[in-house]
Amino acid sequence: MPAFLFKRLLNAAGVMLAVAFLAFLIFRFVGDPVELMLNEQASQAQRDELRARLGLDKGFALQFATFVGNALHGDFGISFRNQQDVFTLIAERFPATFELVLVATVLSLAVGIPLGVYTAIRRDSLPAKALQFLSVLGVSLPSFAVGILLILLFSVTLQWLPAFGRGEVVQIGWWSTGFLTPSGRRALILPGITLSLFQITLVMRLVRAEMLETMRTDFIRFARARGLKLRAIHFRHALRNCLMPVITVTGLQIGNLIAFALVTETVFQWPGMGLLFVQAVTFVDIPVMAAYLIVASFIFVSLNTLVDLAYAFVDPRLRDDAISGAANAH
């Protein structure tokens, strides 16, 4: 197990180093930071002084090493647009994105798993076929279109839910939450549904496929022969054997939701990391763009590594294969 853990952590470190290099290239080649930070009336001496202070007068390799070292300490520089520490800006926006992703994940599991079970055990019924058709629509429709339609229906026409913003939030230390206020909970509904729609269809289709496969196995036939009730067969035996792939995919998709929630956050003007990144692209705020890329990648890589470790812990064959593969490579 230690060898497997070391190999996975080494892979994660390699991926993060590659992402850091990409973020550094953004710093290096997407505009001149000195020209972006100073106004047109600045003298050449002021430009040279700022260039030296930012370390831009050093060699490429030394600049990259400095960038990685600063990133390891959470130092991503100062936002060109807001003139604030970039890490502080991201830390302020992270709770909004996290709560949105949490709601989307819970919705996807709470809705997707029962629908997947139903479409598997009633696969020839008309409602199951209708759900299958709707799942194709859920996968095909872009999230911004879904969000706009929900706003038109529930905010403009029915006026039940807010169309934008996070509502009233409560500060608990540095963390801000909307779960503790009625307006905050209402504001979460539409963006949460929008972000979860693809995940719901993904979980539903995955559970259906796994259930259909499991229902053909010998132990399910044996359970039927023993005279167990269909409810026990479907939920106690078949579903439990389908949950491992669902948990794996959900864990991986959480990283995707955090990284790609920017479309939903833009549609609903949700004050999260995604909206911060979109605004940074609009104003060419290079430090925020680079920091978002690194933070989102770190979350994604961490979740992937944790899922791999959990899988290897449950199934020792995976870590044995990985260790033997590494030994053969050497």
Contacts in CASP RR format, 6 or more apart in sequence:
PFRMAT RR
TARGET T0000
AUTHOR 0000-0000-0000
METHOD contacts of the structure
MODEL  1
MPAFLFKRLLNAAGVMLAVAFLAFLIFRFVGDPVELMLNEQASQAQRDEL
RARLGLDKGFALQFATFVGNALHGDFGISFRNQQDVFTLIAERFPATFEL
VLVATVLSLAVGIPLGVYTAIRRDSLPAKALQFLSVLGVSLPSFAVGILL
ILLFSVTLQWLPAFGRGEVVQIGWWSTGFLTPSGRRALILPGITLSLFQI
TLVMRLVRAEMLETMRTDFIRFARARGLKLRAIHFRHALRNCLMPVITVT
GLQIGNLIAFALVTETVFQWPGMGLLFVQAVTFVDIPVMAAYLIVASFIF
VSLNTLVDLAYAFVDPRLRDDAISGAANAH
1 312 0 8 1.000
1 313 0 8 1.000
1 319 0 8 1.000
3 323 0 8 1.000
3 326 0 8 1.000
4 309 0 8 1.000
4 312 0 8 1.000
4 319 0 8 1.000
4 322 0 8 1.000
4 323 0 8 1.000
5 309 0 8 1.000
7 322 0 8 1.000
7 323 0 8 1.000
7 326 0 8 1.000
8 305 0 8 1.000
8 308 0 8 1.000
8 309 0 8 1.000
9 305 0 8 1.000
11 305 0 8 1.000
12 301 0 8 1.000
12 302 0 8 1.000
12 304 0 8 1.000
12 305 0 8 1.000
15 297 0 8 1.000
15 301 0 8 1.000
16 294 0 8 1.000
16 297 0 8 1.000
16 298 0 8 1.000
16 301 0 8 1.000
17 68 0 8 1.000
19 293 0 8 1.000
19 294 0 8 1.000
19 297 0 8 1.000
19 298 0 8 1.000
19 301 0 8 1.000
20 67 0 8 1.000
20 68 0 8 1.000
20 71 0 8 1.000
20 294 0 8 1.000
21 64 0 8 1.000
22 293 0 8 1.000
23 67 0 8 1.000
23 71 0 8 1.000
23 289 0 8 1.000
23 290 0 8 1.000
23 291 0 8 1.000
23 293 0 8 1.000
23 294 0 8 1.000
24 63 0 8 1.000
24 64 0 8 1.000
24 67 0 8 1.000
24 68 0 8 1.000
24 290 0 8 1.000
26 286 0 8 1.000
26 289 0 8 1.000
26 290 0 8 1.000
26 293 0 8 1.000
27 33 0 8 1.000
27 67 0 8 1.000
27 286 0 8 1.000
27 287 0 8 1.000
27 290 0 8 1.000
28 60 0 8 1.000
28 63 0 8 1.000
30 284 0 8 1.000
30 286 0 8 1.000
30 289 0 8 1.000
31 284 0 8 1.000
31 286 0 8 1.000
33 54 0 8 1.000
33 56 0 8 1.000
33 80 0 8 1.000
33 286 0 8 1.000
34 47 0 8 1.000
34 50 0 8 1.000
34 51 0 8 1.000
34 54 0 8 1.000
34 56 0 8 1.000
35 47 0 8 1.000
36 80 0 8 1.000
36 284 0 8 1.000
36 286 0 8 1.000
37 50 0 8 1.000
37 80 0 8 1.000
38 46 0 8 1.000
38 47 0 8 1.000
38 50 0 8 1.000
51 57 0 8 1.000
55 63 0 8 1.000
55 66 0 8 1.000
56 63 0 8 1.000
58 66 0 8 1.000
69 75 0 8 1.000
70 76 0 8 1.000
70 77 0 8 1.000
71 294 0 8 1.000
74 87 0 8 1.000
75 87 0 8 1.000
76 85 0 8 1.000
76 86 0 8 1.000
76 87 0 8 1.000
76 90 0 8 1.000
76 287 0 8 1.000
76 288 0 8 1.000
76 290 0 8 1.000
76 291 0 8 1.000
76 294 0 8 1.000
77 85 0 8 1.000
77 86 0 8 1.000
77 87 0 8 1.000
77 287 0 8 1.000
77 291 0 8 1.000
78 84 0 8 1.000
78 85 0 8 1.000
78 86 0 8 1.000
78 287 0 8 1.000
79 85 0 8 1.000
79 86 0 8 1.000
79 89 0 8 1.000
79 280 0 8 1.000
79 285 0 8 1.000
79 287 0 8 1.000
79 288 0 8 1.000
80 283 0 8 1.000
80 284 0 8 1.000
80 285 0 8 1.000
80 286 0 8 1.000
80 287 0 8 1.000
80 288 0 8 1.000
81 279 0 8 1.000
81 280 0 8 1.000
81 283 0 8 1.000
81 285 0 8 1.000
81 288 0 8 1.000
82 89 0 8 1.000
82 285 0 8 1.000
86 287 0 8 1.000
86 288 0 8 1.000
86 291 0 8 1.000
87 291 0 8 1.000
89 276 0 8 1.000
89 288 0 8 1.000
90 273 0 8 1.000
90 276 0 8 1.000
90 288 0 8 1.000
90 291 0 8 1.000
90 292 0 8 1.000
90 295 0 8 1.000
91 174 0 8 1.000
92 176 0 8 1.000
93 271 0 8 1.000
93 272 0 8 1.000
93 273 0 8 1.000
93 274 0 8 1.000
93 275 0 8 1.000
93 276 0 8 1.000
94 272 0 8 1.000
94 273 0 8 1.000
95 175 0 8 1.000
95 176 0 8 1.000
95 177 0 8 1.000
96 166 0 8 1.000
96 176 0 8 1.000
96 265 0 8 1.000
96 270 0 8 1.000
96 271 0 8 1.000
96 272 0 8 1.000
96 273 0 8 1.000
97 258 0 8 1.000
97 261 0 8 1.000
97 265 0 8 1.000
97 270 0 8 1.000
97 272 0 8 1.000
97 273 0 8 1.000
97 274 0 8 1.000
98 258 0 8 1.000
99 177 0 8 1.000
99 178 0 8 1.000
99 179 0 8 1.000
99 188 0 8 1.000
100 188 0 8 1.000
100 191 0 8 1.000
100 192 0 8 1.000
100 195 0 8 1.000
100 261 0 8 1.000
100 264 0 8 1.000
100 265 0 8 1.000
100 270 0 8 1.000
100 272 0 8 1.000
101 195 0 8 1.000
101 254 0 8 1.000
101 255 0 8 1.000
101 257 0 8 1.000
101 258 0 8 1.000
101 261 0 8 1.000
103 188 0 8 1.000
103 192 0 8 1.000
103 195 0 8 1.000
103 196 0 8 1.000
104 192 0 8 1.000
104 195 0 8 1.000
104 196 0 8 1.000
104 199 0 8 1.000
104 257 0 8 1.000
105 196 0 8 1.000
105 199 0 8 1.000
105 250 0 8 1.000
105 253 0 8 1.000
105 254 0 8 1.000
105 257 0 8 1.000
107 192 0 8 1.000
107 193 0 8 1.000
107 196 0 8 1.000
107 199 0 8 1.000
107 200 0 8 1.000
108 196 0 8 1.000
108 199 0 8 1.000
108 200 0 8 1.000
108 202 0 8 1.000
108 203 0 8 1.000
108 250 0 8 1.000
108 253 0 8 1.000
109 203 0 8 1.000
109 246 0 8 1.000
109 250 0 8 1.000
111 196 0 8 1.000
111 200 0 8 1.000
111 203 0 8 1.000
111 204 0 8 1.000
112 200 0 8 1.000
112 201 0 8 1.000
112 203 0 8 1.000
112 204 0 8 1.000
112 207 0 8 1.000
113 203 0 8 1.000
113 204 0 8 1.000
113 207 0 8 1.000
113 239 0 8 1.000
113 246 0 8 1.000
115 131 0 8 1.000
115 200 0 8 1.000
115 204 0 8 1.000
115 207 0 8 1.000
116 203 0 8 1.000
116 204 0 8 1.000
116 205 0 8 1.000
116 207 0 8 1.000
116 208 0 8 1.000
116 211 0 8 1.000
117 207 0 8 1.000
117 208 0 8 1.000
117 211 0 8 1.000
117 234 0 8 1.000
117 235 0 8 1.000
117 239 0 8 1.000
118 127 0 8 1.000
118 128 0 8 1.000
118 131 0 8 1.000
119 128 0 8 1.000
119 131 0 8 1.000
119 132 0 8 1.000
119 204 0 8 1.000
119 208 0 8 1.000
120 207 0 8 1.000
120 208 0 8 1.000
120 211 0 8 1.000
120 212 0 8 1.000
120 215 0 8 1.000
121 211 0 8 1.000
121 215 0 8 1.000
121 230 0 8 1.000
121 234 0 8 1.000
122 128 0 8 1.000
123 208 0 8 1.000
123 212 0 8 1.000
131 204 0 8 1.000
134 201 0 8 1.000
135 201 0 8 1.000
135 204 0 8 1.000
135 205 0 8 1.000
136 201 0 8 1.000
138 146 0 8 1.000
138 197 0 8 1.000
138 198 0 8 1.000
138 200 0 8 1.000
138 201 0 8 1.000
139 198 0 8 1.000
139 201 0 8 1.000
139 202 0 8 1.000
141 197 0 8 1.000
142 263 0 8 1.000
143 194 0 8 1.000
143 195 0 8 1.000
143 197 0 8 1.000
143 198 0 8 1.000
143 263 0 8 1.000
143 264 0 8 1.000
143 267 0 8 1.000
144 263 0 8 1.000
144 264 0 8 1.000
144 266 0 8 1.000
144 267 0 8 1.000
146 193 0 8 1.000
146 194 0 8 1.000
146 197 0 8 1.000
147 190 0 8 1.000
147 191 0 8 1.000
147 194 0 8 1.000
147 264 0 8 1.000
147 267 0 8 1.000
147 268 0 8 1.000
148 267 0 8 1.000
150 190 0 8 1.000
150 193 0 8 1.000
150 194 0 8 1.000
151 163 0 8 1.000
151 190 0 8 1.000
151 267 0 8 1.000
151 268 0 8 1.000
154 160 0 8 1.000
154 161 0 8 1.000
154 190 0 8 1.000
155 161 0 8 1.000
155 162 0 8 1.000
155 163 0 8 1.000
155 190 0 8 1.000
156 163 0 8 1.000
161 186 0 8 1.000
161 187 0 8 1.000
161 189 0 8 1.000
161 190 0 8 1.000
162 183 0 8 1.000
162 186 0 8 1.000
162 187 0 8 1.000
162 190 0 8 1.000
163 190 0 8 1.000
163 268 0 8 1.000
164 268 0 8 1.000
164 269 0 8 1.000
164 270 0 8 1.000
165 187 0 8 1.000
165 268 0 8 1.000
165 269 0 8 1.000
165 270 0 8 1.000
165 271 0 8 1.000
166 178 0 8 1.000
166 184 0 8 1.000
166 187 0 8 1.000
166 270 0 8 1.000
166 271 0 8 1.000
167 178 0 8 1.000
167 181 0 8 1.000
167 183 0 8 1.000
167 184 0 8 1.000
167 186 0 8 1.000
167 187 0 8 1.000
168 178 0 8 1.000
168 181 0 8 1.000
168 183 0 8 1.000
168 184 0 8 1.000
169 176 0 8 1.000
169 177 0 8 1.000
169 178 0 8 1.000
169 181 0 8 1.000
169 184 0 8 1.000
170 176 0 8 1.000
170 177 0 8 1.000
170 178 0 8 1.000
170 180 0 8 1.000
170 181 0 8 1.000
178 184 0 8 1.000
178 185 0 8 1.000
178 187 0 8 1.000
178 188 0 8 1.000
179 185 0 8 1.000
179 188 0 8 1.000
190 268 0 8 1.000
191 264 0 8 1.000
191 265 0 8 1.000
191 267 0 8 1.000
191 268 0 8 1.000
191 270 0 8 1.000
192 264 0 8 1.000
194 264 0 8 1.000
194 267 0 8 1.000
194 268 0 8 1.000
195 257 0 8 1.000
195 261 0 8 1.000
195 264 0 8 1.000
199 250 0 8 1.000
199 253 0 8 1.000
199 257 0 8 1.000
202 249 0 8 1.000
202 253 0 8 1.000
203 246 0 8 1.000
203 249 0 8 1.000
203 250 0 8 1.000
206 245 0 8 1.000
206 246 0 8 1.000
206 249 0 8 1.000
207 239 0 8 1.000
207 242 0 8 1.000
207 246 0 8 1.000
210 241 0 8 1.000
210 242 0 8 1.000
210 245 0 8 1.000
210 246 0 8 1.000
211 234 0 8 1.000
211 238 0 8 1.000
211 239 0 8 1.000
211 242 0 8 1.000
214 220 0 8 1.000
214 238 0 8 1.000
214 241 0 8 1.000
214 242 0 8 1.000
215 238 0 8 1.000
219 237 0 8 1.000
220 233 0 8 1.000
220 237 0 8 1.000
220 238 0 8 1.000
223 232 0 8 1.000
223 233 0 8 1.000
223 237 0 8 1.000
224 233 0 8 1.000
228 237 0 8 1.000
244 311 0 8 1.000
244 314 0 8 1.000
248 307 0 8 1.000
248 311 0 8 1.000
251 303 0 8 1.000
251 307 0 8 1.000
252 303 0 8 1.000
252 304 0 8 1.000
252 307 0 8 1.000
254 303 0 8 1.000
255 296 0 8 1.000
255 299 0 8 1.000
255 300 0 8 1.000
255 303 0 8 1.000
256 300 0 8 1.000
258 273 0 8 1.000
258 296 0 8 1.000
258 299 0 8 1.000
258 300 0 8 1.000
259 296 0 8 1.000
259 297 0 8 1.000
259 299 0 8 1.000
259 300 0 8 1.000
261 270 0 8 1.000
261 272 0 8 1.000
261 273 0 8 1.000
261 274 0 8 1.000
262 273 0 8 1.000
262 274 0 8 1.000
262 275 0 8 1.000
262 277 0 8 1.000
262 278 0 8 1.000
264 270 0 8 1.000
265 271 0 8 1.000
265 272 0 8 1.000
265 273 0 8 1.000
265 274 0 8 1.000
265 275 0 8 1.000
265 278 0 8 1.000
266 274 0 8 1.000
266 275 0 8 1.000
266 278 0 8 1.000
269 275 0 8 1.000
273 292 0 8 1.000
273 295 0 8 1.000
273 296 0 8 1.000
274 292 0 8 1.000
276 288 0 8 1.000
276 292 0 8 1.000
277 288 0 8 1.000
277 289 0 8 1.000
277 292 0 8 1.000
279 285 0 8 1.000
279 288 0 8 1.000
280 286 0 8 1.000
280 288 0 8 1.000
280 289 0 8 1.000
280 292 0 8 1.000
281 289 0 8 1.000
311 318 0 8 1.000
312 318 0 8 1.000
312 319 0 8 1.000
312 322 0 8 1.000
END
